[in-house]
Amino acid sequence: MKGNESAGEMTTIKHGLAEVNGAQIHYEIRGSGPPLLLIMGLTGDAGWFEPLAELLAKQFTVVTYDRRANSRSPRPEGWTSTSIAEQADDAAGLLSALRLGPAIVFGNSFGAMILLELIVRHPRSVRGAVAHEPPLMPLLYQVHDLADFWKAKVAKGGPRNALRVFTEMKEDEAINGLDPNMMRRAFDNGDVIFSVEMPVIISYRPDAEALRGSKVPIFVAAGEETAMHLFCASKWLATQLKTDLHMFPSGHVGYVDQPREFAKALLPLIEGLR
């Protein structure tokens, strides 16, 4: 593991590469207090969490990371497929390498799916969890239809264009002060997303029974302005876990659109997990 410090107007950030499960994982650490891990969904880039991480770093040691083979985490040699289990093992391995477990863990979208698997596979790594809008596609669509849909999008305009369609964003779009270089870096992950990650995302269904039996406290959240299919998936999960569905500001990426309001909604949940 190697790290260095970068200072500026923002919180001091420690960052580096950690050797985790045969991969090098780029991580960033901000703040002090109980450890809080944020797991990113598709595009896998820690930069999306920067506005939220800055706010939460006032009370927590916030860890963000680029998931394997995304952005600043190099693609392992010969790596052509993944699984939710592998992604969960990476999250647990990173916490272990940084000696920051057990941690409170927040996951958004695909990151929420990874979080659910993390709880099942590595419960001792998780102090408590907030799953925000896991897509849970098999509940809503035929898997083969989804696969064919995204194959057609990639075939028509390539993975970068397919990612624009998927995110409904442009890579040079100015979003709430996010670094345009980060946006371009995230869009560079299009090939990994559609050739490696999408097949496991569209087929994953969590082990609700194992999650219900877990001793890890789990909160489920959805955005007040989110798409119906994401709300329905979140509601299904909350029902399966026999817990409430918490409503957060904005939509699927409320931590970018309205970071202060999002942090205000998230804090009461994670403060109770300290």
GUGU-386807 format. One record per residue: x, y, z of N, C-alpha, C in turn. Coordinates in steps of 0.2 Angstrom, whole numbers, plus 5000, padded with zeros to 4 digits. Example, Ala and Ser with C-alpha at 12.3 -4.5 7.8 and 13.67 -1.06 7.14 Angstrom:
BEGIN
506649725039506249785039506649845039506449895035506849955036506450005039
***
This chain:
BEGIN
500449945000500050005000500450065000500350114996500750174996500250234996500450284999499950344999500350415000499950464999500250534999499750585001499950645002499450695005499350744999498750764998498650824994498150874997498450934998498050985001497851044997497251074999497051134995496451164999495951184996495451214999494951165002495051105000494551055002494951015008494650965011494950925016495550895013496050885018496650845016496450775014496750755009496550685006497150645006497150585009497650535008497450485003497850474998497650434992498250384990498150334987498650284985498350224982498750174981498550114978498650054983498050014984498149964989498049894985498549844987498449784984497949744987497449724983496849694985496549634981496649574983496349514979496649514972497249524971497549524965497449584960497249634963497149694960497449754964497549814960497749874963497149924963496949944969496349984970496550054972496350104968496450174970495950194976496250224981495750244986495950314988495450344992495550414995495250415002495550445006495350445013495350525015494750545018494650605021494350605028494550655032494250665038494450625044494150625049494250585055493650565058493650515063493150485066492950415064492350385065492250315063492350305056492550255053492650235046491950235043491950265037491350265032491550245025491350195022491550175016491050185011491150225005490650235000490850194994490350154992490450114986490050144980490450154975490150184969489850134964489350154960489050104956489350114949489050114943489350104937489750174936490250164932490850204931491350204936491150174942491650154947492150204949492050264948492550314950492350354956492850354961492750394967492550464967492750494961492650564960491950584961491450544959490750564960490550574967490850544972490750554979491050614982491450654978491850704981491450754985490850784982490450834986490250804993489950744992489650704998490250695003490750665001491350645005491650705009491650765006491850825009491450845015490750835014490350855019490350805025490450735023490450685029491050685032491650705029492250705032492350745039491850785040491850825046491650785052491350725051491250685056491450615056491650595050491950525049492550525045492950465045493450445041493150415035493150455029492750435023493250405018493050345016493450305011493050305005493350324999493050314993493650274989493350244983493850204979493650194972494050184967493950174961493850094960493350064959493249994959493749964953493849904954494449864950494349884943494849894939494849904932494549974930494250014935493950074933494450134935494450184930494850244931495550234934495650254940496350254942496550184945496150134945496250064947496450024941497050004940497249974934496849904933496749894926496449824925496949774926496749724930497249664931497349624925497949604924498149564918497649504917497349494911496949434910496249434913496049494916495449504919494949514914494449474913493949474908493249474911493149454917492449444920492549454927491949474930491849484937491249454940491149464946490549444950490349494955489749494958489649534964490049514970490149444970490549414975491349444975491549454969492249474968492249554970491749584968491749654970491649664978491249624981491149624988491849614992492149564989492849544992493349604991493249634986493749694985493649744991492949764992492749814997493049785004492949725005493149705012493949705012494249685007494949685006495249755007494949805004495149865005495149895012494549885015494549895022495049865027495249805025495749765029496449795027496549815021497249835019497349905023496749945023496850015026496750005034496649945036496449935044495949985046495349985042494850035044494149995045494249925046493549895047493549875054492849865057492249865053492049935051491749955046491550015044490850025043490550085043489850095041489950105033489450075029489550065022488950095019489050145014488550165010488650145003488150114999488250094992487650124988487750154982487250174978487250134971486650114969486550084963486950014963487350004958487749944958488149934964488349994967488749994973488349964979487649984979487149954984487149874983487149854977487149784976487749744979488349784978488949754981488949754988488649814991488549814998488149755001487649744998487249685000487649625000488049604995488449544995488949555000489249615001489749625007489449605013488849615015488549605021488549525022488349495017488249415017488949385017489449405014490049375013490549395019490549455021491049485026490649525031490249495035489849535040490249575045490849545046491249575051491649635049491549645042491849705039491349765040490749755041490249805041489949815048489949885050489649905056488949915055488749945049488049955048488049975040487449975037487449985030486850035028486950065023486350105019486450085012485950055009485850035002485350084999485650124994485250174991485150154983484550134982484350114975484750064972484750004974485049944970484549934965484849924958484349924953483949854953484249794955483949734955483549714949483849714943483549714937483049644936483249594939482849534937482149534940482049584945481349594948480949624943481249664938480849714934480849694927481349664924481449644917481649574916481549554910481849494907482649504906483049464909483749474909484049474901483749424897483949424891483749484887483249514888483049574885483449634887483649644893484149694895484849684891485049624891485749604888485649624881485149604877485049624870485049704869484649734874484649804873485249844873485749824878486349854879486849834874486849774871487249754866487049794860486449804858486249854853486549924853486449944859486750014860487550024859487849974862488549964861488749954854488349914850488549904843488449964839487950004841487750064837488250114837488450134844488950194844489550184849489650114851490250104855490050114862490450084867490350084874490350154877490650204874490650274877489950304875489750294869489050324868488550284872488550224872488150184876488050204884488650224886488650254893488350324893488350364888488050424888487250414888487050364885486350344885486150314892486550274895486450244901486350294907486850344907486850394912486450454911486250464904485850524902486350584904486950574903487450634904487950634898488250694897488750704893489450704897489950684894490550674898490850744899490650794895490950864897490450904900489950874903489350914906489650934913489451004914489651024921489151014926489250974931488850944936489050974943488751014946488851044953489551044955489951074950490651084952491151024951490850964949491350904948491850924942492450894943492950904939492850874932492850914927492750884920493150834918493850834921494250784920494050714923493750724928493450664931492850634927492450674924491950654920492250614914492750644911493050604905493350544907493650544913493950484916493450424917492850444920492350404921492050374914491950414909491750384903492250344899492850344901493350294899493250224901492750214906492650154909492150114905491850144899491350114896491450044894492050024891492149954889492049904895492349924901492349884907491649874909491249934909490549924911490149874907490149884900489749844896489949774894490649764894490949704892491049654898491049684904491249644910490749654916490549714917490149724923489349714922489149744916488449734915488149664915488449614913488149544913487949524920488449544925488249524932487749574935487749634933487249684936486549664934486449644928485749634926485449564928485949524931485649454933485649444940485949494944485949484951485349494955485249454960484649454964484949434971484849484976485149474983484849414987485249384991485049334996484649365001483949375000483549415005483549375012483549305012483549265018484149275022484749275019485349285022485349355025485149405021485149475024484649485030484149455029483649455035483949425041484349375040484649345046485249375049485549425045486149455047486049505053486549505057486549555063486749625061486949635055487149705052486549745051486549805054485949845053485949875046485349865043485349885036484749935035484949995032484450045030484350045022483750055020483650055013483350125011483650155006483450225004483250224996482850274995482750294988482650364987482750394981482650464980481950484979481750544981481150574981480950584973481450594969481250604962481550554957481650494960481950444956481450404951481750364947481350334942480950274945480350264943479850214946480250144947480550124942480850054943481350054949481750104950482250114955481850114962481350154962480950154968480650084970480350054965480049984966480549934968481149934965481649894968481849904975481949964977482149984984481549964988480949974986480349954990480349884991480449844986480449774987481049754992481649784991482149764996481949775003481649835004481449855011480949815014480449795010479949745012480249675013480749655009481049585011481449585017481749645019482149655025481649675031481049685030480549705035480849765038480949815034481249885037480849935033480949995035480650055032481050075026480750105021481050135015481150215017481750235017481950305019481950345012481650405012481650445006482250495007482650495001483150545001483050604996483350654996483250714991483450684984483150724979483350714972483250644970483650624965483550554962484050514963484250474958484750414958485450444960485650504958486250524960486150594964485750584969485650644974486250674977486750624978487350644982487750694977487650694971487950744966487450804965486850794964486350844963486250894968486150864974486050904980486450874986487050884986487550844991487350864998487250935000487050955006486450925009485950925005485250895007485350825008485750795003485850715004486150695010486750735012487050725018486650735024486250785024485750795029485250735030485050705025484650645026485050585028485650575025486050515027486250515034486450575037486850575043486450545049485750565049485450525055485450455055485450425049485550355049486250325051486750355048487450335049487650355056487450405059487650425066487450375071486850345069486650295074486950225073487450225069487850165067488550165070488750225073489350235076489650185080
***
